[in-house]
């Protein structure tokens, strides 16, 4: 005979849950009382309420009491279930697939079959891994190495397909060999070259920060450029850059400069040197204060060095891990680097007055290296100019120079800490309020050439300004100087690629990277793959005739990092 104990002390689990929920929603009992009455924990009572509210518990058909008979499945159905589990599908996903085929089997039955066949339970996956995002947002694919030979014939639109214009120059510079010689690390899913090209792709399209990578998370064209299905995610890129050390970056620079010199990109007889402070605004920044000329003040930041070939205007050396007390010695560090790269060649270094100490000028002189710099002028030096003679007017042959005919006074001087004599050229009438005191150890060069070479030192300042403007050099997100140096090295390589492309564009050879990007690289295109042949078709644009006139057939047409796939560029 049944009484009220049937409701107050239920035997079956489904009834216990029912009575617990009824006590919560109908009788409005506290969760603590319900937990004590039905033998549940407080957290489980809250879970039951949540499941019931979201319609994940159904009492319309209670579980039958007593012993139930298991459903028997034939071998073909079991094999199909096992095959789907090998594809990492959950029991719920397998149940849905069987339901689409008209076979209704419960999740518990699927789990039982898989357990009997020896399959372990899948680890719990987040909603993101399951593709169930808020408001049905699409989840980007996981980056992995692209097997081009296994890909079927396909065609798609790429928002940043213009980056493939640089593909021939990447093979021309032999960047895969640069990565190999540098010994850059890779992972099981993403090779070192693909990581390297992913960073390079972001530089070439002017991406400011890794956080902006999500704008290109679905672009198959950018992924193809790096040899991947899509670019790696922001966290992967940032983590990789932290994993590099100074030796990796030194090897990258050495190998890259060697490949560029092989193509005769540098004349290397005149090299401009300059410092640049990349500001860092973090509240807990541990970086030192350095002078920032663009802001005319000292501020916390990373001190970087740029060496530029004056003739080609290409960056050929960078350094970023520089402390304030090490800055003066950087000219000797660069000299050591350059001797290993260009044996027997003795260039002329051009830098400003605060770049190094007079004692280091003696070291350059002993090494047989010419230099042109400014003397640090004082009040007495300026006051004594009127007593000097003779003064003569010279002509500096430069078409765009506003003051091509300054007057000069030339003499021989000695300086403290410098062993030997120096050649001094005092300039007036050069557009400056105060005269300039040029000093050099080159006594054979004509005065016009000496003055003109120093006057063109602004080229290195221009290339730094371009790196700040387009390559986002000042977007410093970390005080880790090795990471900063990696970004600077990638800027150097991207700048060289833009220069190589600009040289092929008739009438645009002297344009900066920002203008080349805006007129030629920016914009979408259609990428087609058919039998290991990539065809990139660019839509009609005003500057397409310039691109059509480029002799692309004289450049490498196969992509070595994509197993030698053939590349064809078409311009409507």
N, C-alpha and C positions, 0 to 999 in steps of 0.2 A: 504494500500500500504506500503510495507516494504522498508526501506532505510538503510543507514550505521548504524543507531542507533540499529538495530538488533544485530550487532556485537560489538558495543561499549558499549551498555547498555543491556546485555542479561537478560531475565526474569527468565529462568529456571536455577536451581542451577548447573546442569551438564554442561550447556553451559558457565556459569560464570567461572567454573573451567577450561574448555577447552580454553576459550579466555585468561584467566590469564596465563595459561601455554604456549600458543602460543606467547603471548607478551614477556614471559620470555626467551623462547628458540629460537624463530624465530626473533622477533624484538630486542631481547637483551636489553630490558628495565630494569632499576634497580628495585629491589624488592620493594623499597619504593614507586616508581611511580605506580607500579602494585597494591599495597595495597590501595593507594588512589583512583585509577580509579575504582576498582571493589569492594570496601568496605570491604576489608580483613585487618586483622592485619599482621604486618610484619612477625611474627612467623608462621602464617598460610601459607603465601606464601612460606616460606622455607620448611614447611611440605609438601605442594603440590608438590614441586620440588622433594623432597626426595621420596614420594610415587610414583610419575610418573617414576623416574629414576629406581626404584626397581620393576617396573611393577606391582604395586599394584592399579593402576587406569587404567581402560579399557574403551575407548571411541568407540570401534567397534560397540557396540549395545547401543545407548543412551536410557536413561529412557524415556518411552513414555509420551507425554504431556497429560494433562487432568487427569480425575479421573480414577484410576485403580481398578480392582476388586480383592478382597482378595481371596487367594486360601483356599478352605475348606478342612479340614483334618478329617478323620473318627476317632472314639473314640479309636480304637486299635492303630492307629499311634500316637495319642496324649498320650496314656498310655505308649507307648514305649519311647517317648521323655521325659516324666516325670520320668520314671524309670532311664534313663541315667543321668538326672540332679541330682537325688538323689545320684548317684555315683560320684558327683562333676565333671561331664564332662561339658565343655563349649559348647556354641551353635555351634562353628566351628567344634569341635570334633564330636558332634552329627550329623552335616551335612555330615561329612566324612563317619561316620558309615552307615548312610542311603544310601549314594551314593554307598557304597560297596554292599548294598542289592538291588540296582537298583532303589531306590527312590530318585529323584532329587528334593530337597527342598532348598530354599535360607536360608541363615543365618538369614535374617530379619524375615522370617516366623517362624523359630524356636524360635527366641526371643519373637515374638508376642504371640505364643502359651504358652510359659513359663510364660510370664507376666499375661496372662489371667488365668492361673492355679494357680497364687499366688506365683510363685518362684521369689525371689529377684535375682538381677544380681550378678554373682560371683565377688569377689574382684579381682583386677588386679594382675596377677601372673607374676613373672619374668621368663625370658627364662630358667633359671636354674630349677625353679619349674615345668616348662612345659616339662623339659627334652630336651630342644633345646640348647645344648651347642656348643661352637666353635669346628668346625671340627668333630661334631658328637660324642664327648666324652661321655662315659657312666657315668651316675649320680648314686652315691651310694644310697642305700635305707635308709630311715629314721629308726633309731634304735627304736625298740619297744619290749615289753615283748613277749617272745616266748610261744605260746600255743602248747606244744608238743603233747598233746592228739588229737588236731585237725589237725595235720600235716599228709599229706599222706605219703605212703611208698616212700622213696627217697634215693638217693645216690649221693655224690659229693666229689670232691677232695679238700682238705684243705692244704694250704701251711704251716700252723703252728699247725697242729693237734697234734704235740707232747706235747702241753700244757695239753692235756687230760690225760697224764700220771700222772698228779698231782691231778686229780679229786678224787681218793680214799683217798688221804691224806687230802684233804680239808674237806671231811666228817669226817675223823678220828680226825682232829683238831676242828671239829664242828664250822667252820667259820661262817655259817649262824647264830648261836647263838651269836657269838662274835659281829656281825653287829647289831643284835637285842638288845643286852644288851648295846651297845655303843649308841644306839639311832641315828644312822646316818640318814641323811635326804634322801628322794627320791622324785621323781616327779610322775605325773599321768601316764606317759608312761614308765618310767624306774624306777624300785624299787631300794631301797638303796643297797640291796645285789648285784644287777646286776651292779650298778656303782662300788661297791667295787671290784667285780670280774673282771671288765673291767680294772681297774688300776692294779690289781694283774696280769692279763694276760700279760699286757705290760711289767711288771717287769720280769716275768718268761721267756720272750723271748728276754730280753735285749734291749728293745726299749729305745733309748736315750732321745727323747723329744716327746711331744704330737704332734708336727708338723709332725713327722714321722708316725703318725697314718694312714695317707692316704695310706701307703703301704699295710695296712691290711683292708682297707675300704670295700672290697668285700669278705673277708674271712668268710664264714658261720661257719667254725669250731671254730674260736675265738669267734664269736657271741654266738654260742651254749654253749661254756664254761661259758659265763657270763649270760646265760639264756635269750639271745636276738637273734634277727634275724641277726644283725651285731653289731659291736662295735659302741658306740656313736662317734660323730665327735669330732675333736680337740677342737673346741670352747666349746662344752658341757662339755668335760672332764676338761678343764682348769677352766671353770666357777664353776664347782662343787667343785673342790679342794679349790677355794677361799671362798666358802660358809661354810667351816668347821671352827670350833673354837677349842681352846685348850682343852676344856672339852670333846669334842668328841674324840680327840686323846688320852687323858688320859684314858677314858673308854675303847677304843679299846685295848690299851696296857694292862690294868688290866685284861680284859676278856681273851685276847689271852694268856697271861702268865699263867692264871689260867687253861686254857684248855691244854696248853703244859705241865704244872706241873702234871695235871691229868694223862697224858700219861707217866710220869716219864722221860721226856726228859732232865731235869736238875738234876745234883747232888747237886748243890747250896752250896757246902761247901767251894768253892774257886771261887771268882769273880774278874775278871780283869776289871779295869776301865781306860778309856782313852778319851781324847778330840780329835776332828778332826775339822779343819777349812775347810768349803766348800767355795771356792773362788767365788767372784762375781765381774764381770768386767764391770758392767754398769757404764756409765759416771756419771749418777746422783745417784749413789748408796748411800744409807743412812746408810749402815751397818758399824759397827765399825771395826777397825783394830784388828786382832787376829794373834797370832803366828801360822804359817803353817810349821810344822816340815818337811814335804816332800820337801818344797821349801826353807827351812832354812831362812825364812824371815817373817816379819809381813805384812799382806795384808788384804784388805777389804774382809769380808766374813761372813758366818753364823757359829757361834761356836756350835758344836754338841757334845753330850756325848754318849758314847757307854759303856754298861755294858755287859760283856760276862761271861757265865758259862765256867770256865777253862777246865773242863773235857769234855763236849760235844762240846765246841767251838761255842755254839749257842748264839746269841744276845738275851738278856732277858730284856733290858731296853734301851730306847733312850730319848734324850732331845735335842731340837734345839733352843727354844726361850730363849737363854742365852746371857745376857749382860756381858761385860768384868768384871764389879765389882761384878757380881753374880757367877762367875766361881768357886771361892773357896768354896762356900756354896753348890755346887751341890752334894758333897759326902753325906751331911746330907739329901738333898732332896731324893736322891736315897735310903738312909737308911729308910726314912719314907715310901717310896713306897714298899720296900722289906718287912718291918715289916707287912704291910697289906696283902701281898701275901703269905708269909711263916711265919706264927706265930710260935714262939718258936724256930725257926732255926736261929743260929747265925753263919754266914759264916765269912770267912777271906777275906778282901778287899786287892787287890794288885794294886798299882798305882805308878806313878813316883814322883819325888821330887817336881815338880811344880804344882801338881794337887790340893793341898789344903794347908791351913795354919796349923802351929803346934797347934794352939788353937783348931781347929776342930778335930785334932787327940785326944785331951783330951775328946771331946764329944763322939767320937767313943769308947774310952776306958770306959767311964762311961756307955755307952749303952751295954757293954759286947761284943763288936765286935772286933775281932782281925784284925790287918792290917799289911801289909809289904810294906815298901816304901824306898826311898833313902833319906839320909841326904844331905843337901846342903853343899858341901865341899868347904873349903876355902884354901888359900895358906898355912896358918899355920898348918892346919890339915894334909896336905900332907907332909910338912917338918918334922912333928913330928912322922912320921911312923917308922923311924929307931930306935927310942928309945923304941918302944913297944915290948913286949914279954909276953908270948911265941906265936909263930906262929905254926900252924899245918896244915897238908895237909889232905883234905877230898876228898871223891869220890862222885860225883853226878851221880846216875844211870840213864843215858839217852843215848840211843843208838846212836843218831845222834849228840850228843854234841861234838864239836871240842876240847874243853878244859874241860874234865870231872874231872880234879884233881887240883883245885885251892888251894891256901894256905889262911888261914883265921886267924884273930885275933878277939876274942870275949870279950866283956866287957859290963858293965852297965853304962849308962850315963843319964844326965838330959838335957833338952832343954828349952829355953825361951818359955813362954806361954803354956808349957805342964806341967800338974800337975802329978807328979809321975816320976818313972824311966822307961827307955826304954832299950831294949836289942839292942846292936850294934854289927854287924858282918862286919869286914873290909875284902874285897876280893882282892887278887892279883893273878896274873897268870891266869886270866880268859879271856885272849885275848884282853883286853883293855889296852891302854897306861897308863891310870890313874886308881888307885884303886877305888872300889865302897864301899860306906858306907851304908850298909843296917841297917834299924832300924825297930823294931817291938815291940808290947806289948805282944807278945806270948813268954813266957819264958819256956814253956813246950815242944814245938816242937823241934825235932832233928835239928841240924844245917844243915845237908844235905837236909832235907825236906824244911827248911826255904829258903835256897839259891836256891834250885831247883824250888820252887813255884814262886819265883820272876823271875827266869831266863825264865820261860815259859810265862811271861807277853807279849812276842812278839806275842802270839796267837791273842790277840785282835788287834794288829797292822796288822796282816795278814788278819783278817776278814774285817777290814776297807779298806785295799788295794784291796781286792776282791770286796767289794761293789763299790769302785771307778772304777775298771776295767770292771766288767760285769754289775752291776746294775746301772752304770752311776750316782753314788752318787754326783759327782762334776759337773754334768750338771745342774747347778743352773740357772734358768731362771727368778727368781723373788726374790726381797728383802723382801717379806712378809714371816716372820719367821714361821708362822703357816703353810703356804703352804710347806715350807721346811721340817718342822717336819712331815707332812703327808707323804711326799716322803720318809723320813727316816724310818717311821713306816712300810710303805709298803715294804721297803727293808728288814727290820727285818723279816717280815712274809714270803717273798719270799725266803730268805736265809734259814729259817727253813724248808720250803717245799723241797728245794733242798737237804738239809741234810737228810730229811726223805727218799727221793728217793735214795740217794747215799747209805744209810745203807742197802737197799735191793739189791744193785748191787754187787754181789760177786767179790771181787778184786778191786773194785772202791770205797770202803767206805770212804777213806780219800781224794778223789778228790774234787777240788773246783767246784763252780757252772759253771764257764766258760767251763771247760772240760766236765762236765756231759751234758751241753747243746750241745756242739759240737758233742759228740759221741752218745748221746741217744735221745735228745729232738728235735734237729734241723731237719727239713726235712718235706716233705709232707706225707700225708696218706689219705686213702679213708674212709670217714665217711658214714655209712649207718643207716637209721632209718626205723624200721619196728615194728609196734605194741608196741610202748613205749619201744623199745629195741634199744640201740645205740651200733653199732659195729664199732670199729676203727681198720682198717687193715693197718699195717705198711709194706712197701715194704722191699725187701731183703736188709739187711745191715750187715756189718761185726760184729756188736755188738748185733745183734738180739738174739743170743743164751743166752747172759747174761740176757736180758729182759724176754726171755721165761722161764728161771729158777726161776724167781721171783714168790713167792706164792701169786699171785693176788687174789686167791679165799679166802685167809685169811684176805684180806682187804675189806672195804665196797665196794659193787658192785652196789649199787643203789645211784643215785644222788638226795639228798633230795631237792635241790633247783630247780630241774627239775621234781617236782611232783613224785619223787621216780622212775624215769626211770632207767632201768637196763643198766649197762655199761659192754661191753665185749671188751677186748683188744686182738688183734691177731697179731702175728709176723711171717711173712713168713720166 
